[in-house]
């Protein structure tokens, strides 16, 4: 895509084993996708609400959505072909020969850096997704647009061979980011606002969701006054903005490299325990972190959205539920490198204890495709490997009133590399966090993180890595 930075390395070699595994994997995704696009009647028969097709407008604009996906690819390709690097990059000189070659070769794996593949591509996918989502399509239907837009790019818009990892990260990771941004932007736009308030809301919403903003322009909604979408504002919404310092150690905390600043913005949208549990992403968590002085500026982006949940036990003081989530994870700092797209079977629990409430989540994850650091150079030219896997997430938060007070969490993944150095990767990120309120919205706190990785290689010595981290922060929380 337009931010790709292909190296001058020799052409990538492929192995028949990787091609067979990867081909089977892509086929499985293609076979699974139709079963995920639930027809409205089938969903209703399961007892869940109909898919959300009216979040921005009631009528689907199919041709505009398709046109925007194709147009987005054409605009980005035109930049790459004629402006970027003075138009000298041969990777974008496409035509019948490149298309024939791409179809003859089929999918393989690319050698882009970690942030390009695991962050930039999913963000690009969110644009495809929201081209459809903001034209009246529901979550599942819009995911088909993100997969299709990426497929078009991979085969037709560059001479580099199509890449499994790009298609999956763009199509599936882009859907998770796209739905989150779609709903957050709907909270910013206010169709009843006037004057400068309306202007800045339109600008802010466009910044969060560019394709949604573009469609407001196309549909004449930017300056028109009309009712806001019925479910644009959830009953529960919490913002947590924090700024602080983080010190990462090498094996031991006191062997710290340097202390660096960071900025984190997190949003909790909807409450599954209060009925926001029937439509995809009616409840979700979204967080983005800027790391200053680290290897990359955007060091973290995570979102996990509830697909559905049903109660299994309920009393006056507690409620327990099971459900399914769609996860997108990206963490990239000097100590820890992991990115992937996952689906999970999940258990949710909420227990009231007087003025305190304990909320717990446990997710058993199927990792569709994960990428994590590798210690040895291999034929891919990358310093990380790809593969499917399993994992779990655990998070338990003690609330005092509506404010979080103490949190314990762990994210663990097991990945078997199918591209890169042959290895089995165990990666884990845990933290304990204390939030101390100072008034109604401000607070201070501390967080202890532990990054751990165990990489067992078939052809090289195994590697164990442990990096503790301590954070101190000030934050601003609203609900």
Secondary structure, DSSP 4 states (H G I P E B T S, - for coil): -TT----SPPPPP--HHHHHHHHHHHHHHHHHHHHHS--HHHHHHTTPPPP---SS-SS--HHHHHHHHHHHHHHHHHIIIIIGGGGT-GGG--SHHHHHHHHHH--B-----HHIIIIIHHHHHHHHHHHHHTTT--HHHHHHHHHHHHHHHHHHS-SSPPBHHHHHIIIIIHHHHHHHHHHHHHHH--TT--HHHHHHHHHHHHHH-HHHHHHHHHTT-SS---PPPTTSS-S-EEEEEEEEEEEEESSSTTSEEEEEEEEEEEEEE--GGGT--SSTTSSEEEEEEEETTSSSSEEEEEEEEEEEEEEEEE-SSEEEEEEEEEEEEEEESSS-EEEEEEEEEEEEEEEEETTEEEEEEEEEEEEEEEEEE-SS--TT--SEEEEEEEEEEEEEEEEETTEEEEEEEEEEEEEE-SBSSSEEEEEEEEEEEEEEEETTTEEEEEEEEEEEEEEEESSS--EEEEEEEEEEEEEEEE-
